[in-house]
Amino acid sequence: MKDYVHFTVNDFVMDEFFRAWVKSPDPETNLFWRSWLAAHPQKVAEIEEARYILQHLVIPEYKITEEEVVHLWKRIRGINRPPSAPPETSLRKLSLWWSWVAAATVLVGVAFYFLVARENLIEYKTAYGETRTIILPDRSEVVLNANSKLSFEDNWHSAPRRELHLEGEAYFSVTHQESNQPFLVMTGDGVSVEVLGTTFNVYHRTQETRVLLNSGRISLSLPTDNAEEKIIMQPGELVEFTSNQYHRKSVDPQRYVAWTEHKLILDHTSLRDMVKMLKENYGIDVEVVPSALLDQTVSGSMPAAGEEELISQIARAFRLKATREGNRVLMKE
């Protein structure tokens, strides 16, 4: 097996096994790559970039005519070979030549993507502790949570669908188009959310994705081991997807979108979840002593103010003392 750990984005794009997974996933490739990503989370960004390139790379198919086939065979039969050369040498040379042509075609396509297609790519990023409201070309609105990235190509006027790629978390309020142009949000693990007009929240970090439907109706596509599975979600439903498994349940949507109003709603929320949120949204590492305290839960609400105030509020809610040094926080009884 190849040492994919040292692969670059270009290496993944050129790898036949990887391309087969992106273009025509099956149970074998799905199982391998999702297991591999789970074991190497540091490669997620490069995998997502390579997938994005291949999904947007269109290589024209060359069709050879019957006359060209006849002419080609005449040339093959007419090639002078050394007496010691086996009869199939010419065919091997031809096969090798076609392999080089195929590889060169992919390279040209990748070069075109980086030199031309990427020029039309629009990206929005947020830093730790920052949220940002974005107005899209169709007047849809996105609230991008901290430590997140949203990207899309500036071609919606001619594209068959409005397609965005998300890393992190965002809340979407989508406008309906008279042309019924679909709106598609895609995450790095293959989850896609397709809507015509609605409000919903998408969370995607490392190997976990959560989709909450606030209003309207969406079609959720999930890549499973067997095939891509579609779910029609109803308002108030939450779907959690991780390790090729998904769970669907009814929830209070406000709890999951309160961050857009700079507040947190806690409903038997564990200290473990709060520690995770501080790491993801603020880049703060929290150590809790003793670790058994991580399973404590609280309910209520608090403003999602600056990180210092938030750390203080969490410590008070769980009756702990917090000591901070740089980006590290120690919480203990």
N, C-alpha and C positions, 0 to 999 in steps of 0.2 A: 504494500500500500504506500502511496506517495506521502511525503512529509508535508502535509498541507499547513502545518503550523508556520512555516517560513514562506508561504505563498504571499505574493502581493496581489493587489486588485487585478492587474493585468494577467498574472499567472492563473487566477481563478477563471477569468474570462476565456483564456485559451485552453483550459482543461476540459477535455471531452466529457468526463464523468460529471463534472460540475455543470456544464452546459446542458447535459441531458436532464439533470434534476430541475433546472430552471425552466427549460422549454417543454419537457414532457415528464413531469414527476410521476413516479410509481411507488408502490410500497417499499421496494428495496432502497431507492435513492432517498426517499423521504426519511426512512428509518436511519440510514447512515448519516445524512447531513444534520438532522435534528439532534441525534445523539452526539455527533462531533461538535456542534455548536454549544451544546450543554456542557461539554467538557472543556471547551475553549472559548469562553464568553468574550475574551479580549479581541477575538477576530470578528465579532458581530458587525462592526462598522464596515470592515473591508468586504465581508460577505454581502451586506446590503448594497454597497456601492456596485459590486460586480453583478449582482442580480438586477439592479436598476439598469445598468448598461445593456445587459443581454435582453431585458424586457423591452427596451426601446431601440434596439439595434435591428434594423431590417436589412438583410442581405439578399439582393436580387438573385433569383434562381436562373442559372444559365441552362437553356434548352438546346440540345444539339439536334440538328436535322438529320433525316435519313441519308441525304446526300453526303453530309459531312462524315457520318459513320462509315459509309462505303469508302470515301476518300481516305479516311484515317486508317482503315484496315489495309488498304493498298500500300500506304506509306509504311505500316508496320511490317508487312510481308517483304517490302523492298529494302528494308534496312540491312546493310552488310554486317554480318556478325563474324567475329573470329571463330575459327573452327572449334576452339575449345569452349566457346560460350554455349551454354544450354539454350534450347529454343525459346524458353520462356523469358530470357534476359530482356528482350525488347518490351515484353509486356510488363515486366517488373519496373523498367525505366519509365514506362508510360504511367504505371500506377503511382510511382514515386512523384512523377511530374504533377499529376493531378492532385496528390496530397499537398504538394507545395502551393499549388494554385488555391486550394481550399484554405490553407493556413494564411496565405497572403490576403485572401478576400476578407477573412475575419480581422486581420490586422488593419487593413484599410478601413474596415467598418469601425473598429475601435478608435482609430486615429480620427476618423470623421466625427465620432461622438465627442471626443475630448476637444477637438478644435472648433467644431461648428455647433453641434447640438447643445453642448454645455454652456455656450454663450447665451442661450435663451433660457437657462435654468435660473429661477428666482428662489432664493433661500432666505428664511427668517430664522434667527437663533435668539435664544434668551440665555442669560447668565444665571448663575446660582442666585436664588432669591428674587429673580425678576419675572414679572408677567408682562405680556404685551398683547394689545389688541390689533388685529390685522384685518384690513378690508381687502377682499380678493377682487380680481377683475370683474366678476359677475355680481359684485356688491354683497356677496356672502360675507359673514363676519366670523373670525376665528380669534379666540382668546388662547394664547399660547402660554402654558405653564412654565415654571422655572426649569432651567437645564433641559431645554427641548429644541427641536429643529423641525421646521416645516419647509418642504421644497416642492416646486412644480414648474412645468415648462410654460413659457409665455406664448401659448398657441391655442388658447381656449376658443378663439373665434373660429378656428378651422378644424379643431379636433373633434372627434365624435363624442368625447366625454371629458369632463373636468376631473383631472387626476392629480392627487397630491400624495406625498410620502411624508410620514410622521415618525419621528423618534422622540419619545418623551410623552407628554400629555397635552391635549388641546380640547377645547369645547367649540363646537361648530354650530352656527346658525345659518342654514343653507337656503338660498333663494331658489324658487322654482323658475325655470326658463320656459318660454313659450314653445321652444323647440323640443322640450322634454329631454334636454341634454343631461345625461346622468352625472352625478357627482360621486367620485370614488376616492376614498381614503385608504391608503395601503400602509401596512407596517412591515418591519423587516422579517417577521416570522411567517409571512404569507397570508396573514389575515387581511381581508379587505371589506370595507363597509360601503355599500352602494345605496344612494338615496336620490330622490327627486326634489324634496324640500322638507326639511325637518330640523330639529335641534338634538344634538347628541354629544356624548363625551367619549373620547378614545384615549386610553392609557396604554403605552407600550414602552417597557424598559426591560433590557436583557431578554429573558425568555418568557416574560409574562405579558399578556395583553388582556385588557378589560374594555368592553364596549357597553356604554349605558345609553339607552334611548329615552330622551326626555319627552319629546313630542313627535308626532308623525309616524312614519313607518320606514324601516330600513331592511335591506337584504344583506345578511352577514355571511361571507364565505370563509370557511375554515379549512385549512389544509390538514387532512387527517391521513392516517397510514393507508387507508383504502382508496379514498378519492376526496376531491374537494366537496365539502359538505356545506349546504346553504341553509340558513335559518332566517325565517321572517320574524323580526322582533316587533313587539308591541310596546307602547309607552310604559315606562316604569320597570322594564326588564333590564337585567344585567347579565352579560355573558362573559365568563372568565375562561381564558384559553391558555394552557401551559402544558408542556410535555405531551403534545398531541391529544390532550384531553380537554373537554370543555364542560362547564357547569352553567346552568341557566336558572335564574331565580328572579322573583319580583322584589323590588327594593323601593326605598324612598329616594327618588332622584336627587332631591335637594342635598342630601348628605354627600353625594359624589360630585356635585358641581358647585358647592358652596365656595370652593377656592376661587372661583371667578369673581366673587364678591369680597375677596380678601378675608374670609373667615373659615373656620373649621367646625364641622358638626360631628360630634363624637357620640357613637351609639355602641356602648360596650366595646370601645376601641382599645386595643392592647397597647402597652408601652412599646412592645416590639414593632408595631405598625408605625408609631410615632417616631421611633428611632430610624426606621427605614425611610420615612418621609423627610426627616432632617438630612439624611445622607443624599437622597435623590434630588431634593429641591434646593438645598443650601450647601451641599458638599461638606457637611459636618459629620465627623465620626464620633459616635457616642458609645461610651463604655458604661454599662450598668453593673453595679456591685451591690449585692450578689445577683448573678444573672437570672435567678428565679423570679426576680421582680419584673422581668420582661413580660411575664404572663398576666400581670395585673391589667385591669380594664377600668375605663371611666366613661361616663356619659355626660353630655352637655355641649356647650359651644364656646369658642374662643376666637378672638380676632387673629387673623394670620398677619401679624404685624412684622416688624423687622426681626431678624434672627435672634438678637439678644433678648427681646421681649418674648419671643415665642419659646425660647429655651427656658426662660424664667417661668412662663405660664405652665409649660409641661411639667417642670419640676414641682410647682405648687400643686398641680392637679393630682400628681402621684405621690405627693408628700415626700419629696426627695430634695437633696441638696445638690446643686449643680456647680461644678468648677470647670472653667474653660481656660485652655491654653492653645491659642491659635485656632486651628480647625478641629481640635479634639476637645471633647467634653466628658467629664466624669460625673456620673449621677450615682449617688448612694444615699442610704438611709441616714 
